[in-house]
Amino acid sequence: MHEWALADGILHTALEYGEKHNAKKITRITVVLGELQDVEEEIVKFALEQMKEGTLAEGAKIDFEEEKAIFRCRNCGYRWELKDVSSKLDSDIREDIHFVPEVVHAFLECPKCGSRDFEVVQGRGVYIKEIVVEN
């Protein structure tokens, strides 16, 4: 259900953009999916395909890009990717992070110094990278 809500938000934003720019149609939407969010791309794509029927975005190509999750330790400055520590995450933990990415601090620590004081540099969330319109 989470993916359908994301698809609705993506389409709503694209349609607003198209209307604001007096577009005849939207030809392409590029969406970035942060790895930490663990969104099911196929479900979002299916939902968008269903929702865009009869709108300015009907027929638009939907492209997805994955953005790797990268962290930086505030204690020692070490940077690492989710894949470097993913063996510590079982499916229940991944689901928790999927819905509330901020909880990642409860489950991960810096692989170099063990600190839980780190920031998510990239790979969190879902955003629209590009909307291409035809006037």
N, CA, C and O atoms as CSV, one atom per row, in Angstrom:
chain,resi,resn,atom,element,x,y,z
A,1,MET,N,N,0.822,-1.190,0.000
A,1,MET,CA,C,0.000,0.000,0.000
A,1,MET,C,C,0.872,1.263,0.000
A,1,MET,O,O,0.504,2.261,-0.619
A,2,HIS,N,N,2.007,1.233,0.676
A,2,HIS,CA,C,2.935,2.355,0.748
A,2,HIS,C,C,3.358,2.801,-0.655
A,2,HIS,O,O,3.440,3.998,-0.927
A,3,GLU,N,N,3.626,1.842,-1.541
A,3,GLU,CA,C,4.062,2.141,-2.897
A,3,GLU,C,C,2.972,2.863,-3.690
A,3,GLU,O,O,3.274,3.739,-4.500
A,4,TRP,N,N,1.709,2.502,-3.462
A,4,TRP,CA,C,0.612,3.180,-4.161
A,4,TRP,C,C,0.522,4.638,-3.729
A,4,TRP,O,O,0.264,5.513,-4.556
A,5,ALA,N,N,0.728,4.904,-2.460
A,5,ALA,CA,C,0.712,6.286,-1.972
A,5,ALA,C,C,1.867,7.079,-2.582
A,5,ALA,O,O,1.698,8.242,-2.948
A,6,LEU,N,N,3.026,6.459,-2.690
A,6,LEU,CA,C,4.166,7.120,-3.325
A,6,LEU,C,C,3.852,7.430,-4.791
A,6,LEU,O,O,4.128,8.528,-5.272
A,7,ALA,N,N,3.279,6.460,-5.487
A,7,ALA,CA,C,2.930,6.648,-6.897
A,7,ALA,C,C,1.939,7.804,-7.045
A,7,ALA,O,O,2.062,8.621,-7.958
A,8,ASP,N,N,0.971,7.868,-6.155
A,8,ASP,CA,C,-0.017,8.949,-6.197
A,8,ASP,C,C,0.666,10.308,-6.027
A,8,ASP,O,O,0.350,11.254,-6.748
A,9,GLY,N,N,1.583,10.407,-5.096
A,9,GLY,CA,C,2.313,11.653,-4.875
A,9,GLY,C,C,3.181,12.041,-6.067
A,9,GLY,O,O,3.256,13.213,-6.436
A,10,ILE,N,N,3.829,11.054,-6.659
A,10,ILE,CA,C,4.670,11.304,-7.837
A,10,ILE,C,C,3.816,11.836,-8.984
A,10,ILE,O,O,4.157,12.840,-9.609
A,11,LEU,N,N,2.712,11.160,-9.253
A,11,LEU,CA,C,1.854,11.577,-10.356
A,11,LEU,C,C,1.251,12.954,-10.095
A,11,LEU,O,O,1.205,13.795,-10.992
A,12,HIS,N,N,0.794,13.181,-8.880
A,12,HIS,CA,C,0.206,14.481,-8.527
A,12,HIS,C,C,1.215,15.608,-8.772
A,12,HIS,O,O,0.868,16.650,-9.329
A,13,THR,N,N,2.446,15.393,-8.356
A,13,THR,CA,C,3.500,16.392,-8.536
A,13,THR,C,C,3.784,16.619,-10.018
A,13,THR,O,O,3.917,17.761,-10.457
A,14,ALA,N,N,3.876,15.541,-10.788
A,14,ALA,CA,C,4.143,15.662,-12.226
A,14,ALA,C,C,3.008,16.396,-12.938
A,14,ALA,O,O,3.257,17.227,-13.811
A,15,LEU,N,N,1.774,16.095,-12.570
A,15,LEU,CA,C,0.634,16.758,-13.201
A,15,LEU,C,C,0.601,18.249,-12.857
A,15,LEU,O,O,0.313,19.079,-13.718
A,16,GLU,N,N,0.893,18.582,-11.617
A,16,GLU,CA,C,0.968,19.995,-11.214
A,16,GLU,C,C,2.032,20.725,-12.029
A,16,GLU,O,O,1.817,21.842,-12.500
A,17,TYR,N,N,3.179,20.072,-12.184
A,17,TYR,CA,C,4.279,20.654,-12.958
A,17,TYR,C,C,3.834,20.874,-14.404
A,17,TYR,O,O,4.050,21.946,-14.969
A,18,GLY,N,N,3.217,19.860,-14.994
A,18,GLY,CA,C,2.751,19.959,-16.374
A,18,GLY,C,C,1.757,21.086,-16.567
A,18,GLY,O,O,1.855,21.846,-17.531
A,19,GLU,N,N,0.809,21.198,-15.667
A,19,GLU,CA,C,-0.194,22.266,-15.755
A,19,GLU,C,C,0.442,23.644,-15.585
A,19,GLU,O,O,0.092,24.587,-16.295
A,20,LYS,N,N,1.361,23.753,-14.658
A,20,LYS,CA,C,2.044,25.021,-14.400
A,20,LYS,C,C,2.836,25.491,-15.623
A,20,LYS,O,O,2.987,26.691,-15.850
A,21,HIS,N,N,3.338,24.536,-16.406
A,21,HIS,CA,C,4.144,24.861,-17.581
A,21,HIS,C,C,3.344,24.753,-18.886
A,21,HIS,O,O,3.918,24.671,-19.971
A,22,ASN,N,N,2.018,24.755,-18.764
A,22,ASN,CA,C,1.126,24.715,-19.927
A,22,ASN,C,C,1.466,23.599,-20.915
A,22,ASN,O,O,1.457,23.806,-22.128
A,23,ALA,N,N,1.761,22.434,-20.387
A,23,ALA,CA,C,2.137,21.297,-21.225
A,23,ALA,C,C,0.917,20.673,-21.897
A,23,ALA,O,O,-0.170,20.617,-21.322
A,24,LYS,N,N,1.123,20.210,-23.118
A,24,LYS,CA,C,0.085,19.442,-23.807
A,24,LYS,C,C,0.077,18.022,-23.259
A,24,LYS,O,O,-0.965,17.378,-23.139
A,25,LYS,N,N,1.296,17.554,-22.927
A,25,LYS,CA,C,1.404,16.235,-22.301
A,25,LYS,C,C,2.749,16.090,-21.607
A,25,LYS,O,O,3.696,16.826,-21.882
A,26,ILE,N,N,2.806,15.139,-20.716
A,26,ILE,CA,C,4.052,14.774,-20.035
A,26,ILE,C,C,4.580,13.558,-20.766
A,26,ILE,O,O,3.864,12.570,-20.931
A,27,THR,N,N,5.834,13.618,-21.209
A,27,THR,CA,C,6.387,12.505,-21.994
A,27,THR,C,C,7.284,11.572,-21.183
A,27,THR,O,O,7.431,10.398,-21.520
A,28,ARG,N,N,7.884,12.099,-20.110
A,28,ARG,CA,C,8.760,11.237,-19.300
A,28,ARG,C,C,8.856,11.763,-17.878
A,28,ARG,O,O,8.883,12.970,-17.637
A,29,ILE,N,N,8.905,10.819,-16.941
A,29,ILE,CA,C,9.111,11.141,-15.532
A,29,ILE,C,C,10.235,10.232,-15.042
A,29,ILE,O,O,10.171,9.012,-15.189
A,30,THR,N,N,11.260,10.840,-14.461
A,30,THR,CA,C,12.361,10.055,-13.891
A,30,THR,C,C,12.275,10.154,-12.374
A,30,THR,O,O,12.277,11.248,-11.810
A,31,VAL,N,N,12.199,9.007,-11.730
A,31,VAL,CA,C,12.024,8.924,-10.286
A,31,VAL,C,C,13.251,8.258,-9.670
A,31,VAL,O,O,13.717,7.230,-10.161
A,32,VAL,N,N,13.771,8.844,-8.598
A,32,VAL,CA,C,14.894,8.274,-7.870
A,32,VAL,C,C,14.357,7.595,-6.619
A,32,VAL,O,O,13.618,8.192,-5.836
A,33,LEU,N,N,14.743,6.333,-6.448
A,33,LEU,CA,C,14.337,5.550,-5.276
A,33,LEU,C,C,15.563,5.328,-4.400
A,33,LEU,O,O,16.513,4.657,-4.804
A,34,GLY,N,N,15.535,5.893,-3.211
A,34,GLY,CA,C,16.635,5.699,-2.286
A,34,GLY,C,C,16.670,4.262,-1.783
A,34,GLY,O,O,15.641,3.705,-1.401
A,35,GLU,N,N,17.842,3.675,-1.786
A,35,GLU,CA,C,18.018,2.278,-1.372
A,35,GLU,C,C,17.524,2.049,0.052
A,35,GLU,O,O,16.964,0.996,0.355
A,36,LEU,N,N,17.726,3.010,0.905
A,36,LEU,CA,C,17.332,2.864,2.305
A,36,LEU,C,C,15.815,2.743,2.443
A,36,LEU,O,O,15.316,2.098,3.366
A,37,GLN,N,N,15.096,3.364,1.527
A,37,GLN,CA,C,13.641,3.335,1.570
A,37,GLN,C,C,13.103,1.947,1.215
A,37,GLN,O,O,12.002,1.587,1.632
A,38,ASP,N,N,13.872,1.164,0.447
A,38,ASP,CA,C,13.507,-0.213,0.091
A,38,ASP,C,C,12.116,-0.284,-0.553
A,38,ASP,O,O,11.271,-1.087,-0.158
A,39,VAL,N,N,11.905,0.577,-1.552
A,39,VAL,CA,C,10.625,0.635,-2.252
A,39,VAL,C,C,10.607,-0.409,-3.363
A,39,VAL,O,O,11.606,-0.608,-4.055
A,40,GLU,N,N,9.470,-1.071,-3.526
A,40,GLU,CA,C,9.295,-2.052,-4.596
A,40,GLU,C,C,9.019,-1.311,-5.901
A,40,GLU,O,O,7.900,-0.860,-6.145
A,41,GLU,N,N,10.049,-1.190,-6.735
A,41,GLU,CA,C,9.944,-0.433,-7.983
A,41,GLU,C,C,8.802,-0.923,-8.866
A,41,GLU,O,O,8.064,-0.112,-9.426
A,42,GLU,N,N,8.649,-2.219,-8.995
A,42,GLU,CA,C,7.609,-2.758,-9.880
A,42,GLU,C,C,6.196,-2.369,-9.425
A,42,GLU,O,O,5.317,-2.135,-10.254
A,43,ILE,N,N,5.987,-2.302,-8.130
A,43,ILE,CA,C,4.662,-1.911,-7.621
A,43,ILE,C,C,4.406,-0.429,-7.917
A,43,ILE,O,O,3.308,-0.057,-8.331
A,44,VAL,N,N,5.424,0.413,-7.703
A,44,VAL,CA,C,5.270,1.839,-7.989
A,44,VAL,C,C,5.012,2.039,-9.482
A,44,VAL,O,O,4.151,2.829,-9.869
A,45,LYS,N,N,5.757,1.327,-10.305
A,45,LYS,CA,C,5.587,1.454,-11.750
A,45,LYS,C,C,4.178,1.019,-12.173
A,45,LYS,O,O,3.520,1.699,-12.961
A,46,PHE,N,N,3.725,-0.119,-11.639
A,46,PHE,CA,C,2.380,-0.601,-11.961
A,46,PHE,C,C,1.332,0.420,-11.539
A,46,PHE,O,O,0.412,0.723,-12.298
A,47,ALA,N,N,1.472,0.942,-10.339
A,47,ALA,CA,C,0.510,1.928,-9.826
A,47,ALA,C,C,0.501,3.179,-10.708
A,47,ALA,O,O,-0.566,3.699,-11.037
A,48,LEU,N,N,1.678,3.660,-11.090
A,48,LEU,CA,C,1.748,4.840,-11.950
A,48,LEU,C,C,1.097,4.580,-13.302
A,48,LEU,O,O,0.396,5.438,-13.837
A,49,GLU,N,N,1.330,3.401,-13.846
A,49,GLU,CA,C,0.729,3.060,-15.135
A,49,GLU,C,C,-0.801,3.094,-15.041
A,49,GLU,O,O,-1.475,3.554,-15.963
A,50,GLN,N,N,-1.329,2.614,-13.946
A,50,GLN,CA,C,-2.776,2.617,-13.749
A,50,GLN,C,C,-3.313,4.029,-13.539
A,50,GLN,O,O,-4.327,4.410,-14.124
A,51,MET,N,N,-2.634,4.791,-12.711
A,51,MET,CA,C,-3.113,6.122,-12.326
A,51,MET,C,C,-3.000,7.168,-13.418
A,51,MET,O,O,-3.792,8.109,-13.453
A,52,LYS,N,N,-2.027,7.021,-14.312
A,52,LYS,CA,C,-1.803,8.066,-15.306
A,52,LYS,C,C,-2.794,8.007,-16.470
A,52,LYS,O,O,-2.856,8.940,-17.272
A,53,GLU,N,N,-3.573,6.918,-16.573
A,53,GLU,CA,C,-4.580,6.797,-17.629
A,53,GLU,C,C,-5.552,7.969,-17.564
A,53,GLU,O,O,-6.073,8.305,-16.501
A,54,GLY,N,N,-5.784,8.584,-18.723
A,54,GLY,CA,C,-6.735,9.674,-18.792
A,54,GLY,C,C,-6.229,11.007,-18.264
A,54,GLY,O,O,-7.005,11.948,-18.102
A,55,THR,N,N,-4.921,11.090,-17.994
A,55,THR,CA,C,-4.336,12.339,-17.487
A,55,THR,C,C,-3.336,12.883,-18.507
A,55,THR,O,O,-3.094,12.274,-19.549
A,56,LEU,N,N,-2.779,14.009,-18.192
A,56,LEU,CA,C,-1.732,14.633,-18.989
A,56,LEU,C,C,-0.512,13.719,-19.131
A,56,LEU,O,O,0.286,13.878,-20.054
A,57,ALA,N,N,-0.378,12.780,-18.225
A,57,ALA,CA,C,0.780,11.881,-18.221
A,57,ALA,C,C,0.504,10.549,-18.926
A,57,ALA,O,O,1.370,9.675,-18.950
A,58,GLU,N,N,-0.680,10.390,-19.493
A,58,GLU,CA,C,-0.978,9.135,-20.186
A,58,GLU,C,C,0.043,8.942,-21.305
A,58,GLU,O,O,0.269,9.846,-22.110
A,59,GLY,N,N,0.643,7.788,-21.351
A,59,GLY,CA,C,1.656,7.488,-22.356
A,59,GLY,C,C,3.067,7.902,-21.964
A,59,GLY,O,O,4.020,7.600,-22.683
A,60,ALA,N,N,3.215,8.583,-20.843
A,60,ALA,CA,C,4.547,9.024,-20.405
A,60,ALA,C,C,5.410,7.820,-20.041
A,60,ALA,O,O,4.933,6.844,-19.462
A,61,LYS,N,N,6.690,7.911,-20.394
A,61,LYS,CA,C,7.647,6.882,-20.009
A,61,LYS,C,C,8.058,7.144,-18.561
A,61,LYS,O,O,8.361,8.277,-18.187
A,62,ILE,N,N,8.066,6.100,-17.763
A,62,ILE,CA,C,8.471,6.228,-16.363
A,62,ILE,C,C,9.815,5.519,-16.194
A,62,ILE,O,O,9.919,4.311,-16.409
A,63,ASP,N,N,10.833,6.271,-15.812
A,63,ASP,CA,C,12.164,5.717,-15.574
A,63,ASP,C,C,12.464,5.768,-14.080
A,63,ASP,O,O,12.059,6.697,-13.382
A,64,PHE,N,N,13.174,4.762,-13.606
A,64,PHE,CA,C,13.571,4.710,-12.204
A,64,PHE,C,C,15.085,4.611,-12.107
A,64,PHE,O,O,15.735,3.945,-12.911
A,65,GLU,N,N,15.627,5.285,-11.110
A,65,GLU,CA,C,17.048,5.176,-10.782
A,65,GLU,C,C,17.153,4.851,-9.305
A,65,GLU,O,O,16.429,5.415,-8.485
A,66,GLU,N,N,18.061,3.936,-8.965
A,66,GLU,CA,C,18.281,3.650,-7.550
A,66,GLU,C,C,19.450,4.490,-7.061
A,66,GLU,O,O,20.482,4.587,-7.725
A,67,GLU,N,N,19.276,5.093,-5.898
A,67,GLU,CA,C,20.335,5.862,-5.265
A,67,GLU,C,C,20.848,5.054,-4.083
A,67,GLU,O,O,20.111,4.794,-3.132
A,68,LYS,N,N,22.111,4.662,-4.148
A,68,LYS,CA,C,22.700,3.862,-3.070
A,68,LYS,C,C,22.656,4.607,-1.746
A,68,LYS,O,O,22.799,5.829,-1.694
A,69,ALA,N,N,22.459,3.854,-0.688
A,69,ALA,CA,C,22.488,4.436,0.652
A,69,ALA,C,C,23.941,4.561,1.098
A,69,ALA,O,O,24.681,3.579,1.136
A,70,ILE,N,N,24.332,5.782,1.432
A,70,ILE,CA,C,25.688,6.057,1.891
A,70,ILE,C,C,25.599,6.795,3.227
A,70,ILE,O,O,24.793,7.709,3.399
A,71,PHE,N,N,26.433,6.382,4.151
A,71,PHE,CA,C,26.456,6.948,5.501
A,71,PHE,C,C,27.830,7.552,5.780
A,71,PHE,O,O,28.834,7.157,5.187
A,72,ARG,N,N,27.852,8.533,6.711
A,72,ARG,CA,C,29.106,9.116,7.159
A,72,ARG,C,C,29.074,9.227,8.667
A,72,ARG,O,O,28.155,9.803,9.249
A,73,CYS,N,N,30.091,8.668,9.286
A,73,CYS,CA,C,30.201,8.698,10.744
A,73,CYS,C,C,30.599,10.105,11.191
A,73,CYS,O,O,31.557,10.685,10.680
A,74,ARG,N,N,29.856,10.635,12.141
A,74,ARG,CA,C,30.176,11.957,12.684
A,74,ARG,C,C,31.339,11.880,13.674
A,74,ARG,O,O,31.960,12.897,13.986
A,75,ASN,N,N,31.626,10.695,14.160
A,75,ASN,CA,C,32.706,10.506,15.134
A,75,ASN,C,C,34.072,10.418,14.454
A,75,ASN,O,O,35.002,11.127,14.838
A,76,CYS,N,N,34.195,9.556,13.449
A,76,CYS,CA,C,35.506,9.342,12.831
A,76,CYS,C,C,35.563,9.746,11.352
A,76,CYS,O,O,36.637,9.732,10.750
A,77,GLY,N,N,34.413,10.106,10.762
A,77,GLY,CA,C,34.405,10.551,9.373
A,77,GLY,C,C,34.336,9.441,8.334
A,77,GLY,O,O,34.277,9.715,7.136
A,78,TYR,N,N,34.342,8.197,8.782
A,78,TYR,CA,C,34.301,7.063,7.841
A,78,TYR,C,C,32.987,7.058,7.054
A,78,TYR,O,O,31.923,7.334,7.608
A,79,ARG,N,N,33.072,6.741,5.756
A,79,ARG,CA,C,31.894,6.639,4.887
A,79,ARG,C,C,31.731,5.182,4.470
A,79,ARG,O,O,32.703,4.488,4.174
A,80,TRP,N,N,30.479,4.739,4.455
A,80,TRP,CA,C,30.208,3.377,4.023
A,80,TRP,C,C,28.849,3.294,3.347
A,80,TRP,O,O,28.018,4.195,3.462
A,81,GLU,N,N,28.642,2.176,2.632
A,81,GLU,CA,C,27.379,1.935,1.940
A,81,GLU,C,C,26.571,0.898,2.706
A,81,GLU,O,O,27.109,0.134,3.508
A,82,LEU,N,N,25.278,0.887,2.443
A,82,LEU,CA,C,24.391,-0.078,3.094
A,82,LEU,C,C,24.846,-1.505,2.825
A,82,LEU,O,O,24.787,-2.354,3.715
A,83,LYS,N,N,25.297,-1.775,1.611
A,83,LYS,CA,C,25.715,-3.132,1.261
A,83,LYS,C,C,26.869,-3.621,2.143
A,83,LYS,O,O,27.037,-4.825,2.339
A,84,ASP,N,N,27.660,-2.686,2.672
A,84,ASP,CA,C,28.796,-3.048,3.529
A,84,ASP,C,C,28.352,-3.617,4.872
A,84,ASP,O,O,29.116,-4.327,5.526
A,85,VAL,N,N,27.116,-3.311,5.293
A,85,VAL,CA,C,26.631,-3.749,6.602
A,85,VAL,C,C,25.293,-4.487,6.508
A,85,VAL,O,O,24.674,-4.779,7.530
A,86,SER,N,N,24.854,-4.783,5.304
A,86,SER,CA,C,23.517,-5.360,5.119
A,86,SER,C,C,23.357,-6.746,5.737
A,86,SER,O,O,22.230,-7.190,5.958
A,87,SER,N,N,24.444,-7.427,6.015
A,87,SER,CA,C,24.327,-8.747,6.651
A,87,SER,C,C,23.740,-8.643,8.063
A,87,SER,O,O,23.268,-9.639,8.610
A,88,LYS,N,N,23.767,-7.445,8.653
A,88,LYS,CA,C,23.205,-7.226,9.988
A,88,LYS,C,C,21.703,-6.971,9.956
A,88,LYS,O,O,21.067,-6.870,11.005
A,89,LEU,N,N,21.133,-6.869,8.756
A,89,LEU,CA,C,19.723,-6.499,8.630
A,89,LEU,C,C,18.890,-7.682,8.146
A,89,LEU,O,O,19.004,-8.098,6.993
A,90,ASP,N,N,18.053,-8.222,9.028
A,90,ASP,CA,C,17.139,-9.267,8.578
A,90,ASP,C,C,15.908,-8.610,7.948
A,90,ASP,O,O,15.804,-7.384,7.934
A,91,SER,N,N,14.996,-9.396,7.440
A,91,SER,CA,C,13.846,-8.851,6.705
A,91,SER,C,C,12.946,-7.982,7.586
A,91,SER,O,O,12.376,-7.008,7.095
A,92,ASP,N,N,12.808,-8.304,8.857
A,92,ASP,CA,C,11.980,-7.482,9.750
A,92,ASP,C,C,12.592,-6.095,9.954
A,92,ASP,O,O,11.885,-5.086,9.960
A,93,ILE,N,N,13.900,-6.062,10.117
A,93,ILE,CA,C,14.590,-4.786,10.301
A,93,ILE,C,C,14.496,-3.957,9.022
A,93,ILE,O,O,14.252,-2.752,9.080
A,94,ARG,N,N,14.689,-4.595,7.871
A,94,ARG,CA,C,14.573,-3.879,6.593
A,94,ARG,C,C,13.179,-3.265,6.440
A,94,ARG,O,O,13.038,-2.150,5.937
A,95,GLU,N,N,12.157,-3.995,6.875
A,95,GLU,CA,C,10.792,-3.472,6.781
A,95,GLU,C,C,10.607,-2.277,7.712
A,95,GLU,O,O,9.961,-1.297,7.339
A,96,ASP,N,N,11.168,-2.350,8.921
A,96,ASP,CA,C,11.103,-1.208,9.838
A,96,ASP,C,C,11.741,0.026,9.210
A,96,ASP,O,O,11.186,1.123,9.278
A,97,ILE,N,N,12.907,-0.160,8.600
A,97,ILE,CA,C,13.626,0.951,7.981
A,97,ILE,C,C,12.848,1.477,6.776
A,97,ILE,O,O,12.836,2.681,6.522
A,98,HIS,N,N,12.206,0.589,6.042
A,98,HIS,CA,C,11.411,0.957,4.871
A,98,HIS,C,C,10.344,1.983,5.241
A,98,HIS,O,O,10.139,2.956,4.515
A,99,PHE,N,N,9.671,1.772,6.357
A,99,PHE,CA,C,8.589,2.672,6.755
A,99,PHE,C,C,9.082,3.881,7.542
A,99,PHE,O,O,8.507,4.964,7.437
A,100,VAL,N,N,10.135,3.708,8.325
A,100,VAL,CA,C,10.673,4.823,9.122
A,100,VAL,C,C,12.203,4.775,9.029
A,100,VAL,O,O,12.865,4.235,9.915
A,101,PRO,N,N,12.762,5.343,7.951
A,101,PRO,CA,C,14.217,5.260,7.749
A,101,PRO,C,C,15.060,5.802,8.895
A,101,PRO,O,O,16.218,5.413,9.048
A,102,GLU,N,N,14.496,6.689,9.697
A,102,GLU,CA,C,15.262,7.246,10.814
A,102,GLU,C,C,15.671,6.186,11.837
A,102,GLU,O,O,16.608,6.404,12.605
A,103,VAL,N,N,14.984,5.047,11.859
A,103,VAL,CA,C,15.330,4.009,12.831
A,103,VAL,C,C,16.619,3.280,12.468
A,103,VAL,O,O,17.087,2.434,13.229
A,104,VAL,N,N,17.195,3.602,11.311
A,104,VAL,CA,C,18.434,2.940,10.905
A,104,VAL,C,C,19.513,3.087,11.987
A,104,VAL,O,O,20.372,2.217,12.129
A,105,HIS,N,N,19.466,4.180,12.742
A,105,HIS,CA,C,20.462,4.398,13.797
A,105,HIS,C,C,20.347,3.381,14.929
A,105,HIS,O,O,21.312,3.144,15.656
A,106,ALA,N,N,19.181,2.790,15.075
A,106,ALA,CA,C,19.008,1.779,16.122
A,106,ALA,C,C,19.618,0.438,15.715
A,106,ALA,O,O,19.903,-0.404,16.567
A,107,PHE,N,N,19.813,0.244,14.422
A,107,PHE,CA,C,20.254,-1.062,13.943
A,107,PHE,C,C,21.667,-1.086,13.370
A,107,PHE,O,O,22.267,-2.155,13.254
A,108,LEU,N,N,22.204,0.079,13.010
A,108,LEU,CA,C,23.534,0.124,12.411
A,108,LEU,C,C,24.486,0.944,13.267
A,108,LEU,O,O,24.082,1.775,14.080
A,109,GLU,N,N,25.760,0.674,13.050
A,109,GLU,CA,C,26.812,1.467,13.682
A,109,GLU,C,C,27.957,1.580,12.693
A,109,GLU,O,O,28.051,0.796,11.749
A,110,CYS,N,N,28.807,2.536,12.907
A,110,CYS,CA,C,29.957,2.732,12.026
A,110,CYS,C,C,30.816,1.463,12.032
A,110,CYS,O,O,31.217,1.001,13.100
A,111,PRO,N,N,31.100,0.899,10.867
A,111,PRO,CA,C,31.920,-0.311,10.810
A,111,PRO,C,C,33.359,-0.090,11.282
A,111,PRO,O,O,34.052,-1.048,11.625
A,112,LYS,N,N,33.808,1.167,11.299
A,112,LYS,CA,C,35.189,1.449,11.691
A,112,LYS,C,C,35.336,1.685,13.192
A,112,LYS,O,O,36.230,1.119,13.822
A,113,CYS,N,N,34.447,2.536,13.785
A,113,CYS,CA,C,34.637,2.894,15.193
A,113,CYS,C,C,33.489,2.432,16.101
A,113,CYS,O,O,33.601,2.527,17.323
A,114,GLY,N,N,32.395,1.937,15.525
A,114,GLY,CA,C,31.282,1.441,16.326
A,114,GLY,C,C,30.281,2.499,16.782
A,114,GLY,O,O,29.332,2.180,17.498
A,115,SER,N,N,30.480,3.752,16.378
A,115,SER,CA,C,29.572,4.821,16.786
A,115,SER,C,C,28.229,4.711,16.068
A,115,SER,O,O,28.159,4.297,14.911
A,116,ARG,N,N,27.173,5.087,16.774
A,116,ARG,CA,C,25.840,5.166,16.164
A,116,ARG,C,C,25.524,6.608,15.759
A,116,ARG,O,O,24.414,6.905,15.316
A,117,ASP,N,N,26.492,7.489,15.912
A,117,ASP,CA,C,26.323,8.891,15.533
A,117,ASP,C,C,26.801,9.069,14.093
A,117,ASP,O,O,27.954,9.421,13.843
A,118,PHE,N,N,25.897,8.819,13.162
A,118,PHE,CA,C,26.231,8.942,11.746
A,118,PHE,C,C,25.074,9.604,11.018
A,118,PHE,O,O,23.952,9.664,11.520
A,119,GLU,N,N,25.374,10.099,9.821
A,119,GLU,CA,C,24.340,10.727,9.001
A,119,GLU,C,C,24.127,9.916,7.725
A,119,GLU,O,O,25.026,9.233,7.234
A,120,VAL,N,N,22.922,10.016,7.215
A,120,VAL,CA,C,22.608,9.416,5.936
A,120,VAL,C,C,22.938,10.477,4.888
A,120,VAL,O,O,22.260,11.501,4.798
A,121,VAL,N,N,23.976,10.231,4.102
A,121,VAL,CA,C,24.443,11.193,3.114
A,121,VAL,C,C,23.551,11.168,1.877
A,121,VAL,O,O,23.223,12.214,1.317
A,122,GLN,N,N,23.168,9.989,1.465
A,122,GLN,CA,C,22.269,9.843,0.325
A,122,GLN,C,C,21.580,8.488,0.395
A,122,GLN,O,O,21.971,7.611,1.166
A,123,GLY,N,N,20.545,8.337,-0.428
A,123,GLY,CA,C,19.863,7.049,-0.502
A,123,GLY,C,C,18.640,6.936,0.374
A,123,GLY,O,O,18.118,5.840,0.580
A,124,ARG,N,N,18.177,8.055,0.890
A,124,ARG,CA,C,16.967,8.057,1.706
A,124,ARG,C,C,15.866,8.745,0.919
A,124,ARG,O,O,16.088,9.803,0.331
A,125,GLY,N,N,14.710,8.165,0.904
A,125,GLY,CA,C,13.572,8.821,0.289
A,125,GLY,C,C,13.356,8.504,-1.181
A,125,GLY,O,O,14.069,7.709,-1.793
A,126,VAL,N,N,12.348,9.158,-1.711
A,126,VAL,CA,C,11.938,9.025,-3.104
A,126,VAL,C,C,11.733,10.441,-3.623
A,126,VAL,O,O,11.093,11.262,-2.967
A,127,TYR,N,N,12.276,10.725,-4.799
A,127,TYR,CA,C,12.053,12.048,-5.370
A,127,TYR,C,C,12.043,11.999,-6.892
A,127,TYR,O,O,12.554,11.067,-7.513
A,128,ILE,N,N,11.446,13.033,-7.467
A,128,ILE,CA,C,11.395,13.152,-8.917
A,128,ILE,C,C,12.644,13.909,-9.369
A,128,ILE,O,O,12.909,15.027,-8.928
A,129,LYS,N,N,13.393,13.278,-10.249
A,129,LYS,CA,C,14.609,13.882,-10.781
A,129,LYS,C,C,14.318,14.740,-12.011
A,129,LYS,O,O,14.946,15.777,-12.226
A,130,GLU,N,N,13.346,14.282,-12.819
A,130,GLU,CA,C,13.083,14.969,-14.080
A,130,GLU,C,C,11.643,14.745,-14.528
A,130,GLU,O,O,11.089,13.655,-14.389
A,131,ILE,N,N,11.062,15.799,-15.063
A,131,ILE,CA,C,9.752,15.726,-15.708
A,131,ILE,C,C,9.911,16.381,-17.075
A,131,ILE,O,O,10.260,17.557,-17.169
A,132,VAL,N,N,9.653,15.614,-18.135
A,132,VAL,CA,C,9.778,16.135,-19.491
A,132,VAL,C,C,8.360,16.336,-20.035
A,132,VAL,O,O,7.526,15.431,-20.005
A,133,VAL,N,N,8.116,17.561,-20.537
A,133,VAL,CA,C,6.800,17.898,-21.065
A,133,VAL,C,C,6.900,18.286,-22.533
A,133,VAL,O,O,7.971,18.618,-23.041
A,134,GLU,N,N,5.757,18.233,-23.191
A,134,GLU,CA,C,5.644,18.680,-24.581
A,134,GLU,C,C,4.634,19.813,-24.609
A,134,GLU,O,O,3.517,19.674,-24.111
A,135,ASN,N,N,5.031,20.929,-25.191
A,135,ASN,CA,C,4.133,22.092,-25.268
A,135,ASN,C,C,3.519,22.209,-26.658
A,135,ASN,O,O,2.739,23.126,-26.913
